[in-house]
Amino acid sequence: MYYDDPGTVLGTDRAVDARTLDPRPDTATMRLDVLTGDWITVAANRQNRVMMPSADADPLAPQTPTNPSEVPSLYDVAVFENRSPAFGPALAEALGAAPRASNPPRGLDDLEALGLGRTRTSVGRCEVVCFSPDHAGSFGTQSATRARTVIEAWADRTAALSQLPGIQQIFPFENRGEAIGVTLPHPHGQIYSYPYITPRTQRLLESIDRTAPDLFQRILEFEQASERIVLQGEHWTAFVPFAARWPVEVHLLPNRHVADFAETTEAERDALAPLYLRLLRGIDALYDTPTPYIAAWHQAPVNVGRDSVRLHLELTSPRRGADKLKFLAGSEAAMWAWTAEIPPEQSAARIREAIARAEETGA
């Protein structure tokens, strides 16, 4: 699927993919961890995915006579189905070329039931979002025009994927840097479509139930009155959260309630593109080398929590110094009991200064 920049120099005709493709992989299986209630996908097909190829073998670049990549034609932004998916290609019901799963989840109540040895098929869809045909870069290295095109792709795919049978949540994200585990240096992100509500979002829904439906608005007003604000505009606010876990952690919220990208207005998307770029370039200006991060766009589930869960970004990096990373060891990895080494107020001040430096130098 191609998403063109306004005023693109590309023509309307696109090359046809002439490759003979292998059959789609078998859909993975989910197994229930009865101790936590979490569903664990076992996707053996992902074990052999491409690892840091050279530029002349870049699978996300436009195809050439010597590089039979995944995208058959030159593009501005391109989206395609991941060939090593954790979820899909089977769906809860057959649709188009996607088959019906043999053992799909039977709704949220089915997934909540505990029991030893429970399995379900990992129905869903995993997609790759190519931000640029260039071999290197990230979202933050794109132009404001290109960033706006990617945002449009996120919104369009969120709306489309939400209609697939059995899909419960849509998650656009970008992994950046080898320290995060990136296997392709090409500027790209992904979109996961889950057959369940993710454990993180379930915890969020529980917190909303225990407090108030307008929890996100309360958080926004609380942070706007603090010294942890990083960037603020008419439509969006970025801040280091009060209880930040990571050495670098910034949340970005729309100033009004929207459940997902599909619900954002044209004005909100227009405003997000340059503001998000300012944030990412500031994060890169913290040190002399690019900062590894996970840019996680949390959206409300497809069928529940639409009036209370607000679209928001959680941008996190394990980088706690120029040559130091935070590793999740015993307490954090095993017990989920976090210790933060950098006070959030100090982190916010450093990020504001880095954004200012980036803008002064034109980074």
DRENSEPA-743330 format. One record per atom (N, C-alpha, C): residue in one letter; y, z, x. Coordinates in steps of 0.02 Angstrom, whole numbers, plus 50000, padded with zeros to 5 digits. Example, Ala and Ser with C-alpha at 12.3 -4.5 7.8 and 13.67 -1.06 7.14 Angstrom:
// DRENSEPA-743330
A497165039050660
A497755039050615
A498355039050660
S498885035450642
S499475035750684
S500025039450645
This chain:
// DRENSEPA-743330
M499415000050043
M500005000050000
M500615000050044
Y501074995450032
Y501664994750073
Y502284997350036
Y502705001050074
Y503335003550048
Y503885000950095
D504314996650069
D504814993350110
D505474996950109
D505804996950167
D506494999550170
D506944995250127
P507494998150100
P507994993850068
P508284989150120
G508354982850102
G508604977950150
G508114976250205
T507474977150193
T506964975650244
T506994968350266
V506814967250329
V506784960350354
V506094957350343
L505634961250317
L504964958650304
L504954954450241
G504544949350242
G504474945150183
G504004948250132
T503954944950075
T503524947550022
T502794946050034
D502644940850073
D501944939050087
D501674943550142
R501094946350130
R500764950650179
R500074947850195
A499874948650258
A499224946150280
A498664949650242
V498134945850229
V497544948550197
V497094951550251
D496804957250236
D496344960450283
D495694956350286
A495584953050342
A495004948650348
A494404952050379
R494444958450393
R493884961950423
R493304962650374
T492704963050402
T492114965050363
T492034972550373
L492204976350322
L492224983650329
L491534986650316
D491394992050352
D490794995950337
D490854998950267
P490305000450236
P490335003850170
P490725010350176
R491025012350121
R491365018850122
R490855024350138
P491085029550173
P490605034850190
P490385038650127
D489805041750132
D489595046050077
D490095051750068
T490205053650007
T490665059149994
T490355065750018
A490775069750050
A490545076050079
A490355080950023
T490045086450044
T489835091749998
T490235098150012
M490425101649958
M490745108149964
M490225113649955
R490285118849996
R489845124649989
R490285130849975
L490065135049930
L490445141049912
L490305146749961
D490845149549989
D490805155750027
D490855161449977
V490295164449962
V490265169449909
V490655175749927
L490795176849992
L491175182750013
L491915182249997
T492175176149997
T492895175149986
T493045171149923
G492565167449897
G492685162949842
G492965156249863
D493015155149930
D493285148849955
D492745143449956
W492955137249943
W492505131549947
W492605128150015
I492065127250053
I492075124450119
I491775117450117
T492165112550138
T491915105650139
T491535104450204
V490945101550199
V490535099650256
V490555092050260
A490965089350306
A491085082150310
A490875079650379
A490235078250388
A489975076150453
A490275069550476
N490515065350429
N490805058950448
N491435059650490
R491755065450488
R492375066550526
R492245068050599
Q491635069350618
Q491475071350686
Q491615065750736
N491575059450714
N491645053750760
N492285049850750
R492805052850722
R493425049250711
R493775047850778
V494235042950776
V494575040550837
V494975046250869
M494955046550937
M495295051850973
M495765048851025
M496415049451013
M496955047551059
M496835040751091
P496815035351052
P496705028651080
P497325026251118
S497235021251160
S497805017951193
S498195013851143
A498805011851163
A499235008251117
A498915001651095
D498544998451139
D498244991951120
D497644992751074
A497434999051061
A496885000251014
A497105004950958
D497755005250946
D498045009650895
D497805007450825
P497415011550790
P497155009550725
P497685009750669
L498275012450683
L498805012750632
L499345007450643
A499285003650696
A499764998250709
A499584992150667
P500064987650657
P499894981350622
P499354977550661
Q498904974350625
Q498364970550657
Q498634965050702
T498274963950757
T498414958250802
T497744954950817
P497754949150849
P497114945850865
P496644950150908
T496934954850946
T496514959050989
T496434966150963
N496774967850910
N496724974750883
N496604974550808
P495974975050787
P495824974850715
P495944981650682
S496574983450676
S496764990150653
S496674990750577
E496904996350550
E496814997750479
E497324994250435
V497894992050463
V498434989150423
V498494981750441
P498354977250394
P498294970150411
P498954966550424
S499534969550406
S500154965850412
S500704970450439
L501234967350465
L501814971250487
L502104975050427
Y502354981050439
Y502574985250384
Y503164989750404
D503504992450353
D503984997850364
D503615004450357
V503335005750297
V502915011650285
V502275009050251
A501705011550273
A501075009350244
A500645015450228
V500265014950174
V499805020250153
V499125017150141
F498595020450168
F497925017950155
F497445023750152
E496855022450124
E496345027550116
E496025029250183
N495995035650198
N495705037950262
N494965035950266
R494765033350324
R494075031150333
R493615037050351
S493905042850367
S493505048750382
S493745054450337
P493625053950272
P493925058650225
P493545065250220
A493925070550208
A493625076950190
A493475077150115
F493845073150076
F493755072950003
F493725065649981
G493235064149938
G493155057349914
G492715053349962
P492565046949944
P492905042949893
P492675044149821
A492125047549810
A491895048649741
A492395053049703
L492425052049638
L492865055849594
L492455059149539
A492785063349500
A492425066649445
A492175061549394
E492525055949388
E492315050349347
E492435043949386
A492035038849375
A492135032549409
A492805029549392
L493145026749442
L493795023649430
L493895018149482
G493965011849459
G494035006349506
G493425005949552
A493555005749617
A493015005449666
A492725012249683
A493025017549658
A492785024349673
A492225026249625
P491645028149652
P491085029849608
P491155036849578
R490745038249528
R490715044949500
R490265049249544
A490485055249559
A490095059849600
A489485062249561
S488945063649597
S488335065849565
S488365073249545
N488785077149579
N488825084249565
N489545086649570
P489985083949528
P490705085649535
P490855092549508
P491405095549530
P491625101749499
P491725100749424
R491565105949386
R491615105449313
R492205109649288
G492785108449319
G493385112049299
G493505118249341
L494085121249332
L494285127049372
L493845133049359
D493625134049298
D493185139749283
D492525139149321
D492275133149326
D491655132049363
D491745133849437
L492315132149465
L492445133449536
L492555140849550
E492775144649501
E492905151749511
E492275156049508
A491735153349480
A491125157249473
A490795158349541
L490605164549556
L490285166149620
L489525165749613
G489205163949668
G488475163649668
G488225161049735
L487665163449757
L487375161249820
L487135153949814
G487255150149867
G486985143349871
G487315138349826
R487905139749799
R488235134949754
R488545129249794
T488455123149770
T488745117249800
T489055112749747
R489535108849768
R489835103649727
R490025097849773
T490085091949744
T490305086249783
T491055086749796
S491265084949857
S491975085449877
S492365079449850
V492435079149784
V492805073549755
V493535073949775
G493875068249774
G494585068249791
G494775061949826
R495325062349863
R495585056549899
R495985059149958
C495875056050017
C496275057450077
C496605050950098
E497255051150107
E497635045150126
E498035046450189
V498145041050227
V498565041050287
V499225037750269
V499775040850291
V500445038150279
V500745036350347
C500825029950361
C501105027650424
C501865027150416
F502225031050457
F502955031350451
F503305025350483
S502955021850527
S503265016450566
S502715012350599
P502835005950614
P502345002150653
P502355003850727
D502835007750750
D502875009650820
D502275013850840
H502095013750904
H501505017250928
H501625024750937
A502245026650949
A502385033750964
A502965036150922
G503005042750913
G503545045750875
G503285050650823
S503715052450777
S503545057250724
S504025055950667
F503985060050614
F504465059250560
F505175060150586
G505275065050630
G505945066550655
G506255061150697
T505865056350723
T506145050850763
T506335044850721
Q506225045250655
Q506385039550611
Q507125039550592
S507365033850569
S508045033350542
S508085036650474
A508685038150451
A508765041150385
A508505036350331
T508605029850341
T508355024950293
T507595025050289
R507265025350348
R506535025550349
R506275032150320
A506615037650336
A506405044150308
A506425043950232
R506945040750205
R507005040250132
R506445036050103
T506215030850139
T505655026850115
T505015030950114
V504905035050165
V504315039350167
V504325044250108
I504895047150095
I504965051850038
I504785048249973
E505005042049967
E504835038149907
E504075037149902
A503755035849960
A503035035049960
A502695041649940
W502925047249966
W502635053749946
W502685054749870
A503265053149842
A503355054049770
A502905049449730
D502865043149751
D502455038349715
D501715040149719
R501485041949778
R500775043649786
R500605050149751
T501065055049751
T500945061249714
T500825059749641
A501245055449612
A501175053749541
A500505050149529
A500335045449572
A499725041549562
A499095045749573
L499085049649626
L498485053649641
L498375059149590
S498905061549561
S498845066749509
S498465064249448
Q498425057649439
Q498075054849382
Q497335053549394
L497105054549455
L496395053249470
L495955058549438
P495365056749414
P494915061549381
P494695067149429
G494795073249407
G494555078949446
G495035081649498
I495625078749505
I496105080949556
I496505086949530
Q496565092149571
Q496915098249551
Q497555099549591
Q497625096649651
Q498215098049692
Q498315092549743
I498945090849757
I499125085549804
I499525088649861
F499345086949923
F499645090149981
F499845084950033
P500495083150037
P500735078850092
P500885083250153
F500705080850213
F500845084750272
F500865080350334
E501175083050387
E501195079750452
E500975084650505
N500465082850544
N500285086550605
N500625083050664
R500965086850706
R501325083750762
R501135087350827
G500865083550876
G500745086250942
G500015087950955
E499805087051017
E499115088451036
E498935095751029
A499435100251037
A499305107351030
A499095109150959
I499265104950910
I499065105950841
I498375103050827
G498165098450871
G497525095150861
G497585087850839
V498175084950849
V498275077950828
V497825073350869
T497505068550835
T497045063950868
T497335056950875
L497915055650843
L498245049150848
L498995050250862
P499275047350916
P499985048450931
P500455044350886
H500185039550849
H500595035350805
H500955039750754
P501595038350740
P501965042450690
P501675041750620
H501365047050596
H501035046650531
H500925053650503
G500785053850439
G500585059950405
G499985058450361
Q499815063250320
Q499245062350276
Q499405065250207
I499005063350158
I499035066350092
I498315068050071
Y498195074450058
Y497545076650033
Y497595077849958
S497095075549922
S497045076849850
S496425081049839
Y496525087349820
Y495975092149817
Y495655092449748
P495005094149745
P494675095249680
P494735102449656
Y495105106449692
Y495205113449674
Y495925115449691
I496125121349670
I496765124149692
I496645127749757
T497025126049809
T496885128649875
T496965136249877
P496605139649923
P496655146949927
P497365149349936
R497765145849976
R498455147949986
R498845147749921
T498745142649882
T499105142049819
T498845147049767
Q498205148549770
Q497945153749725
Q498275160549739
R498375162249802
R498725168449820
R499445168249794
L499755162449799
L500445161749774
L500465162749699
L500005159749662
L499995160549589
L499885167949570
E499475171449609
E499365178549596
E500005182549607
S500385180849659
S501025184249672
S501525183049616
I501535176849591
I501985175249536
I501785179349474
D501135179849460
D500905183749403
D501105191049409
R501105193749470
R501255200749482
R502005202249485
T502425197049489
T503145198049494
T503505194949434
A503675188449439
A504035185149385
A503965177649392
P504005173949336
P503945166649340
P504475163249383
D505055166649390
D505605163649429
D505605166249501
L505025167849529
L504985170749595
L505325166249648
F505225159749644
F505525155349694
F506285155449691
Q506565155749631
Q507285156149626
Q507545162749655
R507175168049645
R507355174549673
R507335174349750
I506805171249776
I506755170649849
I507335166549876
L507495161049843
L508035156749866
L508695160649869
E508855164249816
E509485168049814
E509485173649866
F508905176849876
F508845182149926
F508975179349996
E508685173550012
E508775170650078
E509475167750087
Q509765164950034
Q510435162150039
Q510955167550055
A510795173750039
A511255179350053
A511105182550121
S510645179650160
S510435182650223
S510715178850282
E510575181350342
E510755177950404
E510215173250428
R509715172150387
R509155167850407
R509225160650384
I509785158850353
I509905151950332
I509975147450394
V509645141750391
V509665136950446
V510085130850428
L509975128050368
L510355122450342
L510435123350267
Q510985121050240
Q511085121750168
Q511515115950143
G511305113050086
G511675107650056
G511685108349981
E511935103149947
E511995103349875
E511305103949842
H510805100749871
H510155100249838
H509595104049873
W509675105949937
W509135108949976
W509395114650019
T508965119550032
T509125125050077
T508545126350123
A508685126950189
A508175128450239
A508315135250269
F507785139250279
F507875145950306
F507235148150342
V507325152950387
V506745156450415
V506575162150367
P505965162350341
P505815167250289
P505825174550315
F505955179050270
F506015186250285
F505405188850323
A504815186550304
A504195188950336
A503845183150372
A504205179650415
A503925173950451
A503345176250495
R502805172350495
R502225173850536
R502265170650605
W502485164450606
W502435160250666
W503055160950710
P502995159450776
P503585159650820
P504135155050796
V503955149250770
V504425144650737
V504175143650666
E504565145650617
E504375144750547
E505005143850505
V505045138250470
V505615136750426
V505345134450359
H505625137050306
H505475134750238
H506065130850211
L505925125650174
L506435121250146
L506305120550072
L506775122650030
L506695122649957
L507225118449924
P507045115049869
P507565112049827
P507945117649791
N508575116449777
N508995121649746
N508875122349671
R508495117849641
R508285118649572
R507525118249569
H507235120249514
H506505120149510
H506245113049498
V505825110749545
V505435104649535
V504725106249559
A504235103949524
A503545105649540
A503275101649598
D503485095449605
D503225091249659
D503715085549673
F503545081449722
F503995075849741
F504115071049683
A503625070149640
A503705065549585
A504255067649537
E504415074149536
E504935076749491
E505635076749522
T505695075149586
T506355075149617
T506765069149593
T507425070049592
T507885064749572
T508045060249631
E508355054549617
E508585050149671
E509075053749716
A509525057749688
A510015061349728
A509675066449773
E509165069749748
E508805074749789
E508435071349846
R508135065549833
R507795061949886
R508285059249937
D508855056749914
D509375054349960
D509615059850006
A509715065849978
A509965071450017
A509435074150065
L508805073850045
L508275076650086
L508185072850152
A508245066250150
A508095062250210
A508505064450270
P509175064550267
P509555066550326
P509495073950342
L509445078150292
L509385085350305
L508735087050340
Y508195084050317
Y507535085250348
Y507535082750421
L507855077050433
L507895074550502
L508305079250546
R508845082050520
R509235086950559
R508805092950578
L508405095250531
L507975100950544
L507465099350598
L507115093750592
L506585092050640
L506875090750709
R507455087550713
R507755086350778
R508005092750810
G508215097450769
G508395104050795
G507785107750822
I507225107250787
I506605110350810
I506405107450878
D506485100850886
D506325097750950
D506815099751005
A507425101650987
A507925103551037
A507855110751060
L507375114551032
L507265121451055
L507065121651128
Y506695116551151
Y506445116351219
Y506555109351247
D506375108351311
D506495101951343
D505975096651324
T505435098751293
T504915094051272
T504805094751197
P504545089651164
P504455089851091
P504025095751069
T504205098551011
T503865104450984
T503275102450940
P502685105050953
P502125103950907
P502235107750842
Y502045104850786
Y502155108350722
Y501675105650669
I501635109450615
I501325107150553
I501875107350500
A502005101650470
A502495101050415
A502095100550350
A502065106150314
A501625106650255
A502055106750192
W501995101550152
W502365101150089
W501945103950032
H502095110050012
H501725113349958
H501995110849891
Q501535108749847
Q501725106449781
Q501335110449729
A501605110849669
A501255114349615
A500595110749600
P500085114449579
P499465111249558
P499595106249502
V499125101849492
V499205096549442
V499205099249371
N498805104449357
N498695106549288
N498915113649272
V499095117549322
V499325124449309
V499925125949353
G500315131049333
G500865133449374
G501445128649382
R501495123649339
R502015118649348
R502715121449337
D502775126549295
D503435129349281
D503635134949329
S503185136849374
S503345142549418
S503275140849492
V502805136549512
V502725134749582
V503205129149600
R503635130349648
R504155125549666
R503945121649729
L504055115149727
L503975111049787
L504345114349846
H504015114849903
H504365117449962
H503995115550025
L504365115150079
L504095113850145
L503995120450182
E503425121050216
E503325126450264
E503185123150331
L503685123350374
L503635120350441
L503475125850491
T502915125250525
T502705130550571
T502505127650638
S502625131450691
S502415129550758
S502155135650795
P501615134850833
P501355140450872
P501715141350938
R502235137450952
R502575137751017
R503035143751019
R502875148551062
R503285154651068
R503685154951132
G503665149551170
G504045148951231
G503965141951258
A504345140251311
A504315133551339
A503605131651359
D503225136451385
D502545135051407
D502045139951378
K502185142651319
K501745147551288
K501605145651216
L500985146651195
L500785145551126
L500505152051098
K500605153051033
K500305158650997
K499605156450974
F499105159950998
F498425158650976
F498215163950926
L497865161750873
L497625166450823
L496975169450849
A497015175550872
A496425178850900
A496155183850850
G495865189550874
G495475193950832
G495795196050767
S496355199550770
S496645202450709
S496865197150660
E497185191850685
E497455186750640
E496915181950615
A496495179650660
A495975174850641
A495425178250600
A495235184250619
A494665187450586
A494855191450525
M495435194750528
M495625199350474
M496225196950434
W496535191350453
W497125188650420
W497695193850421
A497705197850474
A498235203050482
A498695200750538
W499295198550519
W499745195150566
W500195200050601
T500375198250663
T500905201450701
T501375196050725
A502025196750710
A502525191850732
A502895194650792
E502955190650845
E503285192850906
E504035191550906
I504275186950864
I504985185050864
I505285186950797
P505795191350795
P506115193150732
P506395187050696
P506295186350631
P506535180350595
P507285179050603
E507685184350605
E508405183350613
E508575180250681
Q508215182350733
Q508305179450799
Q508075172150800
S507515170850768
S507265164050764
S507755159450729
A508055161750674
A508535157750636
A509135156050679
A509385160950717
A509965159750760
A509805154450813
R509205154750842
R509005149950893
R508945142950863
I508685142450803
I508605135950772
I509275133050753
R509735137150728
R510415134650712
R510745131950775
E510685135550831
E510975133250894
E510655126750917
A509995126150908
A509645120050929
A509865114150886
I509945115250821
I510185109750777
I510875107450800
A511315112150817
A511985110450841
A511945106450906
R511515108450952
R511445104751015
R511195097751003
A510695097150959
A510425090550944
A510955085950915
E511385088550873
E511905084450842
E512455082750892
E512585087250939
E513095085850991
E512865080351038
T512225080451054
T511955075451101
T511715069151068
G511705069151001
G511465063250965
G510725062450968
A510355067950979
A509625067550984
A509325065850917
